[in-house]
């Protein structure tokens, strides 16, 4: 069983997820990568993204969605 995220871990996980989404979009645009390599990277990123999304959902289910990021 997974350990539930702390508030800090929740925020960091959301940032990591957003970063992976950006990186995946960049990978999709690249033309210099071999198709097999790009597919491998895509699978790896999507697997990590699923794990992050699961952690986020577990945290939100336990704590509610009242957690808000500071708008600065």
PyMOL Python script that loads the backbone (N, CA, C, O; Angstrom):
from pymol import cmd

cmd.read_pdbstr("""\
ATOM      1  N   UNK A   1       0.841  -1.191   0.000  1.00  0.00           N
ATOM      2  CA  UNK A   1       0.000   0.000   0.000  1.00  0.00           C
ATOM      3  C   UNK A   1       0.879   1.245   0.000  1.00  0.00           C
ATOM      4  O   UNK A   1       1.945   1.273   0.616  1.00  0.00           O
ATOM      5  N   UNK A   2       0.425   2.243  -0.682  1.00  0.00           N
ATOM      6  CA  UNK A   2       1.183   3.488  -0.784  1.00  0.00           C
ATOM      7  C   UNK A   2       1.015   4.342   0.459  1.00  0.00           C
ATOM      8  O   UNK A   2      -0.016   4.307   1.131  1.00  0.00           O
ATOM      9  N   UNK A   3       2.050   5.106   0.743  1.00  0.00           N
ATOM     10  CA  UNK A   3       1.970   6.071   1.830  1.00  0.00           C
ATOM     11  C   UNK A   3       1.298   7.330   1.293  1.00  0.00           C
ATOM     12  O   UNK A   3       1.588   7.771   0.182  1.00  0.00           O
ATOM     13  N   UNK A   4       0.410   7.897   2.080  1.00  0.00           N
ATOM     14  CA  UNK A   4      -0.303   9.096   1.645  1.00  0.00           C
ATOM     15  C   UNK A   4       0.655  10.285   1.622  1.00  0.00           C
ATOM     16  O   UNK A   4       1.541  10.410   2.468  1.00  0.00           O
ATOM     17  N   UNK A   5       0.456  11.144   0.643  1.00  0.00           N
ATOM     18  CA  UNK A   5       1.290  12.334   0.507  1.00  0.00           C
ATOM     19  C   UNK A   5       1.029  13.329   1.634  1.00  0.00           C
ATOM     20  O   UNK A   5      -0.074  13.404   2.175  1.00  0.00           O
ATOM     21  N   UNK A   6       2.059  14.083   1.971  1.00  0.00           N
ATOM     22  CA  UNK A   6       1.883  15.251   2.846  1.00  0.00           C
ATOM     23  C   UNK A   6       1.415  16.401   1.957  1.00  0.00           C
ATOM     24  O   UNK A   6       1.379  16.264   0.734  1.00  0.00           O
ATOM     25  N   UNK A   7       1.060  17.519   2.556  1.00  0.00           N
ATOM     26  CA  UNK A   7       0.655  18.677   1.753  1.00  0.00           C
ATOM     27  C   UNK A   7       1.800  19.104   0.836  1.00  0.00           C
ATOM     28  O   UNK A   7       1.583  19.424  -0.333  1.00  0.00           O
ATOM     29  N   UNK A   8       3.021  19.106   1.379  1.00  0.00           N
ATOM     30  CA  UNK A   8       4.182  19.484   0.575  1.00  0.00           C
ATOM     31  C   UNK A   8       4.405  18.471  -0.552  1.00  0.00           C
ATOM     32  O   UNK A   8       4.698  18.847  -1.687  1.00  0.00           O
ATOM     33  N   UNK A   9       4.264  17.190  -0.228  1.00  0.00           N
ATOM     34  CA  UNK A   9       4.424  16.149  -1.234  1.00  0.00           C
ATOM     35  C   UNK A   9       3.365  16.241  -2.319  1.00  0.00           C
ATOM     36  O   UNK A   9       3.636  15.991  -3.494  1.00  0.00           O
ATOM     37  N   UNK A  10       2.153  16.604  -1.910  1.00  0.00           N
ATOM     38  CA  UNK A  10       1.049  16.791  -2.857  1.00  0.00           C
ATOM     39  C   UNK A  10       1.385  17.897  -3.850  1.00  0.00           C
ATOM     40  O   UNK A  10       1.229  17.726  -5.059  1.00  0.00           O
ATOM     41  N   UNK A  11       1.843  19.026  -3.335  1.00  0.00           N
ATOM     42  CA  UNK A  11       2.207  20.156  -4.207  1.00  0.00           C
ATOM     43  C   UNK A  11       3.353  19.779  -5.132  1.00  0.00           C
ATOM     44  O   UNK A  11       3.334  20.108  -6.318  1.00  0.00           O
ATOM     45  N   UNK A  12       4.358  19.084  -4.588  1.00  0.00           N
ATOM     46  CA  UNK A  12       5.496  18.671  -5.409  1.00  0.00           C
ATOM     47  C   UNK A  12       5.071  17.680  -6.487  1.00  0.00           C
ATOM     48  O   UNK A  12       5.557  17.740  -7.617  1.00  0.00           O
ATOM     49  N   UNK A  13       4.170  16.775  -6.140  1.00  0.00           N
ATOM     50  CA  UNK A  13       3.694  15.785  -7.105  1.00  0.00           C
ATOM     51  C   UNK A  13       2.915  16.458  -8.226  1.00  0.00           C
ATOM     52  O   UNK A  13       3.035  16.067  -9.386  1.00  0.00           O
ATOM     53  N   UNK A  14       2.116  17.467  -7.889  1.00  0.00           N
ATOM     54  CA  UNK A  14       1.393  18.206  -8.923  1.00  0.00           C
ATOM     55  C   UNK A  14       2.375  18.909  -9.859  1.00  0.00           C
ATOM     56  O   UNK A  14       2.167  18.939 -11.072  1.00  0.00           O
ATOM     57  N   UNK A  15       3.446  19.475  -9.296  1.00  0.00           N
ATOM     58  CA  UNK A  15       4.462  20.132 -10.118  1.00  0.00           C
ATOM     59  C   UNK A  15       5.177  19.120 -11.010  1.00  0.00           C
ATOM     60  O   UNK A  15       5.418  19.386 -12.188  1.00  0.00           O
ATOM     61  N   UNK A  16       5.517  17.952 -10.443  1.00  0.00           N
ATOM     62  CA  UNK A  16       6.178  16.906 -11.229  1.00  0.00           C
ATOM     63  C   UNK A  16       5.288  16.439 -12.373  1.00  0.00           C
ATOM     64  O   UNK A  16       5.765  16.209 -13.485  1.00  0.00           O
ATOM     65  N   UNK A  17       3.988  16.298 -12.096  1.00  0.00           N
ATOM     66  CA  UNK A  17       3.051  15.879 -13.131  1.00  0.00           C
ATOM     67  C   UNK A  17       2.995  16.914 -14.257  1.00  0.00           C
ATOM     68  O   UNK A  17       3.049  16.559 -15.435  1.00  0.00           O
ATOM     69  N   UNK A  18       2.889  18.178 -13.894  1.00  0.00           N
ATOM     70  CA  UNK A  18       2.848  19.243 -14.906  1.00  0.00           C
ATOM     71  C   UNK A  18       4.139  19.254 -15.727  1.00  0.00           C
ATOM     72  O   UNK A  18       4.107  19.454 -16.941  1.00  0.00           O
ATOM     73  N   UNK A  19       5.279  19.036 -15.054  1.00  0.00           N
ATOM     74  CA  UNK A  19       6.563  19.005 -15.756  1.00  0.00           C
ATOM     75  C   UNK A  19       6.619  17.835 -16.741  1.00  0.00           C
ATOM     76  O   UNK A  19       7.066  17.996 -17.877  1.00  0.00           O
ATOM     77  N   UNK A  20       6.168  16.669 -16.308  1.00  0.00           N
ATOM     78  CA  UNK A  20       6.164  15.507 -17.203  1.00  0.00           C
ATOM     79  C   UNK A  20       5.239  15.728 -18.390  1.00  0.00           C
ATOM     80  O   UNK A  20       5.560  15.320 -19.506  1.00  0.00           O
ATOM     81  N   UNK A  21       4.098  16.365 -18.168  1.00  0.00           N
ATOM     82  CA  UNK A  21       3.181  16.661 -19.277  1.00  0.00           C
ATOM     83  C   UNK A  21       3.848  17.575 -20.297  1.00  0.00           C
ATOM     84  O   UNK A  21       3.712  17.371 -21.504  1.00  0.00           O
ATOM     85  N   UNK A  22       4.573  18.589 -19.807  1.00  0.00           N
ATOM     86  CA  UNK A  22       5.303  19.495 -20.711  1.00  0.00           C
ATOM     87  C   UNK A  22       6.393  18.737 -21.466  1.00  0.00           C
ATOM     88  O   UNK A  22       6.549  18.896 -22.677  1.00  0.00           O
ATOM     89  N   UNK A  23       7.140  17.914 -20.737  1.00  0.00           N
ATOM     90  CA  UNK A  23       8.226  17.166 -21.363  1.00  0.00           C
ATOM     91  C   UNK A  23       7.700  16.176 -22.400  1.00  0.00           C
ATOM     92  O   UNK A  23       8.314  15.994 -23.451  1.00  0.00           O
ATOM     93  N   UNK A  24       6.574  15.542 -22.110  1.00  0.00           N
ATOM     94  CA  UNK A  24       5.981  14.608 -23.067  1.00  0.00           C
ATOM     95  C   UNK A  24       5.563  15.344 -24.335  1.00  0.00           C
ATOM     96  O   UNK A  24       5.763  14.845 -25.442  1.00  0.00           O
ATOM     97  N   UNK A  25       4.984  16.526 -24.172  1.00  0.00           N
ATOM     98  CA  UNK A  25       4.594  17.320 -25.343  1.00  0.00           C
ATOM     99  C   UNK A  25       5.827  17.680 -26.179  1.00  0.00           C
ATOM    100  O   UNK A  25       5.765  17.673 -27.409  1.00  0.00           O
ATOM    101  N   UNK A  26       6.933  17.990 -25.524  1.00  0.00           N
ATOM    102  CA  UNK A  26       8.167  18.311 -26.241  1.00  0.00           C
ATOM    103  C   UNK A  26       8.710  17.083 -26.973  1.00  0.00           C
ATOM    104  O   UNK A  26       9.168  17.193 -28.111  1.00  0.00           O
ATOM    105  N   UNK A  27       8.661  15.926 -26.333  1.00  0.00           N
ATOM    106  CA  UNK A  27       9.129  14.687 -26.960  1.00  0.00           C
ATOM    107  C   UNK A  27       8.323  14.391 -28.224  1.00  0.00           C
ATOM    108  O   UNK A  27       8.876  13.964 -29.237  1.00  0.00           O
ATOM    109  N   UNK A  28       7.016  14.622 -28.152  1.00  0.00           N
ATOM    110  CA  UNK A  28       6.143  14.346 -29.293  1.00  0.00           C
ATOM    111  C   UNK A  28       6.520  15.211 -30.501  1.00  0.00           C
ATOM    112  O   UNK A  28       6.328  14.790 -31.642  1.00  0.00           O
ATOM    113  N   UNK A  29       7.053  16.405 -30.263  1.00  0.00           N
ATOM    114  CA  UNK A  29       7.416  17.331 -31.347  1.00  0.00           C
ATOM    115  C   UNK A  29       8.759  16.999 -31.985  1.00  0.00           C
ATOM    116  O   UNK A  29       9.038  17.417 -33.109  1.00  0.00           O
ATOM    117  N   UNK A  30       9.594  16.244 -31.264  1.00  0.00           N
ATOM    118  CA  UNK A  30      10.950  15.998 -31.754  1.00  0.00           C
ATOM    119  C   UNK A  30      10.966  15.054 -32.944  1.00  0.00           C
ATOM    120  O   UNK A  30      10.226  14.072 -32.997  1.00  0.00           O
ATOM    121  N   UNK A  31      11.825  15.378 -33.890  1.00  0.00           N
ATOM    122  CA  UNK A  31      11.952  14.542 -35.087  1.00  0.00           C
ATOM    123  C   UNK A  31      13.298  13.820 -35.125  1.00  0.00           C
ATOM    124  O   UNK A  31      13.542  13.002 -36.011  1.00  0.00           O
ATOM    125  N   UNK A  32      14.167  14.123 -34.166  1.00  0.00           N
ATOM    126  CA  UNK A  32      15.503  13.533 -34.174  1.00  0.00           C
ATOM    127  C   UNK A  32      15.578  12.209 -33.424  1.00  0.00           C
ATOM    128  O   UNK A  32      16.645  11.596 -33.373  1.00  0.00           O
ATOM    129  N   UNK A  33      14.468  11.752 -32.839  1.00  0.00           N
ATOM    130  CA  UNK A  33      14.484  10.514 -32.070  1.00  0.00           C
ATOM    131  C   UNK A  33      13.994   9.337 -32.911  1.00  0.00           C
ATOM    132  O   UNK A  33      13.071   9.470 -33.714  1.00  0.00           O
ATOM    133  N   UNK A  34      14.618   8.208 -32.713  1.00  0.00           N
ATOM    134  CA  UNK A  34      14.176   6.961 -33.332  1.00  0.00           C
ATOM    135  C   UNK A  34      12.768   6.641 -32.801  1.00  0.00           C
ATOM    136  O   UNK A  34      12.467   6.893 -31.635  1.00  0.00           O
ATOM    137  N   UNK A  35      11.933   6.098 -33.649  1.00  0.00           N
ATOM    138  CA  UNK A  35      10.555   5.807 -33.268  1.00  0.00           C
ATOM    139  C   UNK A  35      10.450   4.895 -32.055  1.00  0.00           C
ATOM    140  O   UNK A  35       9.598   5.095 -31.189  1.00  0.00           O
ATOM    141  N   UNK A  36      11.320   3.895 -31.999  1.00  0.00           N
ATOM    142  CA  UNK A  36      11.305   2.961 -30.872  1.00  0.00           C
ATOM    143  C   UNK A  36      11.711   3.665 -29.574  1.00  0.00           C
ATOM    144  O   UNK A  36      11.125   3.427 -28.518  1.00  0.00           O
ATOM    145  N   UNK A  37      12.718   4.532 -29.668  1.00  0.00           N
ATOM    146  CA  UNK A  37      13.163   5.274 -28.491  1.00  0.00           C
ATOM    147  C   UNK A  37      12.061   6.216 -28.008  1.00  0.00           C
ATOM    148  O   UNK A  37      11.791   6.296 -26.810  1.00  0.00           O
ATOM    149  N   UNK A  38      11.431   6.924 -28.934  1.00  0.00           N
ATOM    150  CA  UNK A  38      10.354   7.846 -28.580  1.00  0.00           C
ATOM    151  C   UNK A  38       9.205   7.082 -27.905  1.00  0.00           C
ATOM    152  O   UNK A  38       8.635   7.564 -26.926  1.00  0.00           O
ATOM    153  N   UNK A  39       8.869   5.910 -28.418  1.00  0.00           N
ATOM    154  CA  UNK A  39       7.799   5.102 -27.837  1.00  0.00           C
ATOM    155  C   UNK A  39       8.166   4.646 -26.425  1.00  0.00           C
ATOM    156  O   UNK A  39       7.315   4.613 -25.536  1.00  0.00           O
ATOM    157  N   UNK A  40       9.419   4.302 -26.227  1.00  0.00           N
ATOM    158  CA  UNK A  40       9.889   3.877 -24.908  1.00  0.00           C
ATOM    159  C   UNK A  40       9.798   5.027 -23.902  1.00  0.00           C
ATOM    160  O   UNK A  40       9.339   4.847 -22.774  1.00  0.00           O
ATOM    161  N   UNK A  41      10.238   6.195 -24.326  1.00  0.00           N
ATOM    162  CA  UNK A  41      10.165   7.375 -23.461  1.00  0.00           C
ATOM    163  C   UNK A  41       8.711   7.709 -23.148  1.00  0.00           C
ATOM    164  O   UNK A  41       8.365   8.008 -22.005  1.00  0.00           O
ATOM    165  N   UNK A  42       7.869   7.655 -24.168  1.00  0.00           N
ATOM    166  CA  UNK A  42       6.441   7.937 -23.995  1.00  0.00           C
ATOM    167  C   UNK A  42       5.818   6.986 -22.964  1.00  0.00           C
ATOM    168  O   UNK A  42       5.085   7.423 -22.077  1.00  0.00           O
ATOM    169  N   UNK A  43       6.113   5.682 -23.084  1.00  0.00           N
ATOM    170  CA  UNK A  43       5.585   4.695 -22.130  1.00  0.00           C
ATOM    171  C   UNK A  43       6.059   4.988 -20.714  1.00  0.00           C
ATOM    172  O   UNK A  43       5.281   4.925 -19.762  1.00  0.00           O
ATOM    173  N   UNK A  44       7.333   5.305 -20.585  1.00  0.00           N
ATOM    174  CA  UNK A  44       7.909   5.595 -19.277  1.00  0.00           C
ATOM    175  C   UNK A  44       7.249   6.829 -18.645  1.00  0.00           C
ATOM    176  O   UNK A  44       6.860   6.803 -17.478  1.00  0.00           O
ATOM    177  N   UNK A  45       7.130   7.894 -19.419  1.00  0.00           N
ATOM    178  CA  UNK A  45       6.505   9.118 -18.909  1.00  0.00           C
ATOM    179  C   UNK A  45       5.055   8.873 -18.519  1.00  0.00           C
ATOM    180  O   UNK A  45       4.603   9.341 -17.473  1.00  0.00           O
ATOM    181  N   UNK A  46       4.324   8.140 -19.356  1.00  0.00           N
ATOM    182  CA  UNK A  46       2.909   7.889 -19.064  1.00  0.00           C
ATOM    183  C   UNK A  46       2.747   7.030 -17.817  1.00  0.00           C
ATOM    184  O   UNK A  46       1.796   7.217 -17.058  1.00  0.00           O
ATOM    185  N   UNK A  47       3.659   6.095 -17.597  1.00  0.00           N
ATOM    186  CA  UNK A  47       3.608   5.271 -16.398  1.00  0.00           C
ATOM    187  C   UNK A  47       3.824   6.147 -15.154  1.00  0.00           C
ATOM    188  O   UNK A  47       3.094   6.028 -14.170  1.00  0.00           O
ATOM    189  N   UNK A  48       4.827   7.022 -15.209  1.00  0.00           N
ATOM    190  CA  UNK A  48       5.080   7.918 -14.084  1.00  0.00           C
ATOM    191  C   UNK A  48       3.899   8.859 -13.864  1.00  0.00           C
ATOM    192  O   UNK A  48       3.520   9.133 -12.725  1.00  0.00           O
ATOM    193  N   UNK A  49       3.321   9.350 -14.954  1.00  0.00           N
ATOM    194  CA  UNK A  49       2.182  10.261 -14.844  1.00  0.00           C
ATOM    195  C   UNK A  49       0.994   9.564 -14.180  1.00  0.00           C
ATOM    196  O   UNK A  49       0.310  10.163 -13.350  1.00  0.00           O
ATOM    197  N   UNK A  50       0.743   8.303 -14.540  1.00  0.00           N
ATOM    198  CA  UNK A  50      -0.350   7.546 -13.905  1.00  0.00           C
ATOM    199  C   UNK A  50      -0.120   7.409 -12.408  1.00  0.00           C
ATOM    200  O   UNK A  50      -1.053   7.546 -11.616  1.00  0.00           O
ATOM    201  N   UNK A  51       1.125   7.137 -12.020  1.00  0.00           N
ATOM    202  CA  UNK A  51       1.450   7.008 -10.592  1.00  0.00           C
ATOM    203  C   UNK A  51       1.225   8.339  -9.869  1.00  0.00           C
ATOM    204  O   UNK A  51       0.644   8.369  -8.784  1.00  0.00           O
ATOM    205  N   UNK A  52       1.682   9.426 -10.468  1.00  0.00           N
ATOM    206  CA  UNK A  52       1.478  10.739  -9.855  1.00  0.00           C
ATOM    207  C   UNK A  52      -0.005  11.064  -9.745  1.00  0.00           C
ATOM    208  O   UNK A  52      -0.456  11.566  -8.715  1.00  0.00           O
ATOM    209  N   UNK A  53      -0.770  10.779 -10.803  1.00  0.00           N
ATOM    210  CA  UNK A  53      -2.209  11.045 -10.781  1.00  0.00           C
ATOM    211  C   UNK A  53      -2.898  10.222  -9.702  1.00  0.00           C
ATOM    212  O   UNK A  53      -3.807  10.711  -9.031  1.00  0.00           O
ATOM    213  N   UNK A  54      -2.473   8.989  -9.536  1.00  0.00           N
ATOM    214  CA  UNK A  54      -3.057   8.137  -8.505  1.00  0.00           C
ATOM    215  C   UNK A  54      -2.752   8.704  -7.116  1.00  0.00           C
ATOM    216  O   UNK A  54      -3.637   8.766  -6.263  1.00  0.00           O
ATOM    217  N   UNK A  55      -1.499   9.118  -6.889  1.00  0.00           N
ATOM    218  CA  UNK A  55      -1.135   9.711  -5.596  1.00  0.00           C
ATOM    219  C   UNK A  55      -1.950  10.968  -5.320  1.00  0.00           C
ATOM    220  O   UNK A  55      -2.410  11.179  -4.198  1.00  0.00           O
ATOM    221  N   UNK A  56      -2.128  11.795  -6.334  1.00  0.00           N
ATOM    222  CA  UNK A  56      -2.897  13.028  -6.192  1.00  0.00           C
ATOM    223  C   UNK A  56      -4.351  12.710  -5.847  1.00  0.00           C
ATOM    224  O   UNK A  56      -4.927  13.324  -4.949  1.00  0.00           O
ATOM    225  N   UNK A  57      -4.938  11.760  -6.555  1.00  0.00           N
ATOM    226  CA  UNK A  57      -6.337  11.390  -6.298  1.00  0.00           C
ATOM    227  C   UNK A  57      -6.514  10.826  -4.894  1.00  0.00           C
ATOM    228  O   UNK A  57      -7.498  11.136  -4.224  1.00  0.00           O
ATOM    229  N   UNK A  58      -5.572  10.000  -4.443  1.00  0.00           N
ATOM    230  CA  UNK A  58      -5.649   9.459  -3.090  1.00  0.00           C
ATOM    231  C   UNK A  58      -5.582  10.572  -2.047  1.00  0.00           C
ATOM    232  O   UNK A  58      -6.331  10.566  -1.071  1.00  0.00           O
ATOM    233  N   UNK A  59      -4.680  11.523  -2.262  1.00  0.00           N
ATOM    234  CA  UNK A  59      -4.556  12.640  -1.331  1.00  0.00           C
ATOM    235  C   UNK A  59      -5.845  13.453  -1.302  1.00  0.00           C
ATOM    236  O   UNK A  59      -6.348  13.793  -0.232  1.00  0.00           O
ATOM    237  N   UNK A  60      -6.379  13.765  -2.491  1.00  0.00           N
ATOM    238  CA  UNK A  60      -7.593  14.583  -2.567  1.00  0.00           C
ATOM    239  C   UNK A  60      -8.788  13.848  -1.971  1.00  0.00           C
ATOM    240  O   UNK A  60      -9.657  14.476  -1.366  1.00  0.00           O
ATOM    241  N   UNK A  61      -8.845  12.542  -2.132  1.00  0.00           N
ATOM    242  CA  UNK A  61      -9.942  11.773  -1.551  1.00  0.00           C
ATOM    243  C   UNK A  61      -9.864  11.795  -0.024  1.00  0.00           C
ATOM    244  O   UNK A  61     -10.889  11.847   0.656  1.00  0.00           O
ATOM    245  N   UNK A  62      -8.661  11.757   0.500  1.00  0.00           N
ATOM    246  CA  UNK A  62      -8.478  11.756   1.954  1.00  0.00           C
ATOM    247  C   UNK A  62      -8.677  13.147   2.556  1.00  0.00           C
ATOM    248  O   UNK A  62      -9.265  13.283   3.629  1.00  0.00           O
ATOM    249  N   UNK A  63      -8.191  14.168   1.872  1.00  0.00           N
ATOM    250  CA  UNK A  63      -8.191  15.518   2.414  1.00  0.00           C
ATOM    251  C   UNK A  63      -9.222  16.433   1.781  1.00  0.00           C
ATOM    252  O   UNK A  63      -9.377  17.573   2.218  1.00  0.00           O
ATOM    253  N   UNK A  64      -9.916  15.975   0.786  1.00  0.00           N
ATOM    254  CA  UNK A  64     -10.833  16.843   0.058  1.00  0.00           C
ATOM    255  C   UNK A  64     -10.053  17.710  -0.903  1.00  0.00           C
ATOM    256  O   UNK A  64      -8.825  17.775  -0.840  1.00  0.00           O
ATOM    257  N   UNK A  65     -10.754  18.363  -1.775  1.00  0.00           N
ATOM    258  CA  UNK A  65     -10.079  19.190  -2.783  1.00  0.00           C
ATOM    259  C   UNK A  65      -9.926  20.629  -2.325  1.00  0.00           C
ATOM    260  O   UNK A  65      -9.716  21.521  -3.147  1.00  0.00           O
ATOM    261  N   UNK A  66     -10.030  20.872  -1.000  1.00  0.00           N
ATOM    262  CA  UNK A  66      -9.900  22.243  -0.518  1.00  0.00           C
ATOM    263  C   UNK A  66      -8.451  22.730  -0.510  1.00  0.00           C
ATOM    264  O   UNK A  66      -8.192  23.895  -0.209  1.00  0.00           O
ATOM    265  N   UNK A  67      -7.513  21.852  -0.837  1.00  0.00           N
ATOM    266  CA  UNK A  67      -6.118  22.258  -0.923  1.00  0.00           C
ATOM    267  C   UNK A  67      -5.962  23.173  -2.127  1.00  0.00           C
ATOM    268  O   UNK A  67      -6.306  22.802  -3.249  1.00  0.00           O
ATOM    269  N   UNK A  68      -5.446  24.361  -1.890  1.00  0.00           N
ATOM    270  CA  UNK A  68      -5.269  25.298  -3.003  1.00  0.00           C
ATOM    271  C   UNK A  68      -3.821  25.749  -3.051  1.00  0.00           C
ATOM    272  O   UNK A  68      -3.172  25.929  -2.021  1.00  0.00           O
ATOM    273  N   UNK A  69      -3.337  25.924  -4.250  1.00  0.00           N
ATOM    274  CA  UNK A  69      -1.978  26.407  -4.412  1.00  0.00           C
ATOM    275  C   UNK A  69      -1.983  27.921  -4.297  1.00  0.00           C
ATOM    276  O   UNK A  69      -2.903  28.573  -4.790  1.00  0.00           O
ATOM    277  N   UNK A  70      -0.965  28.493  -3.652  1.00  0.00           N
ATOM    278  CA  UNK A  70      -0.900  29.947  -3.515  1.00  0.00           C
ATOM    279  C   UNK A  70      -0.772  30.614  -4.885  1.00  0.00           C
ATOM    280  O   UNK A  70       0.021  30.179  -5.720  1.00  0.00           O
ATOM    281  N   UNK A  71      -1.527  31.631  -5.102  1.00  0.00           N
ATOM    282  CA  UNK A  71      -1.449  32.387  -6.347  1.00  0.00           C
ATOM    283  C   UNK A  71      -0.571  33.608  -6.101  1.00  0.00           C
ATOM    284  O   UNK A  71      -0.957  34.518  -5.368  1.00  0.00           O
ATOM    285  N   UNK A  72       0.596  33.626  -6.707  1.00  0.00           N
ATOM    286  CA  UNK A  72       1.526  34.699  -6.405  1.00  0.00           C
ATOM    287  C   UNK A  72       1.799  35.457  -7.571  1.00  0.00           C
ATOM    288  O   UNK A  72       2.570  36.416  -7.517  1.00  0.00           O
TER     289      UNK A  72
END
""", "prot")
cmd.dss("prot")
cmd.show_as("cartoon", "prot")
cmd.util.cbc("prot")
cmd.orient("prot")
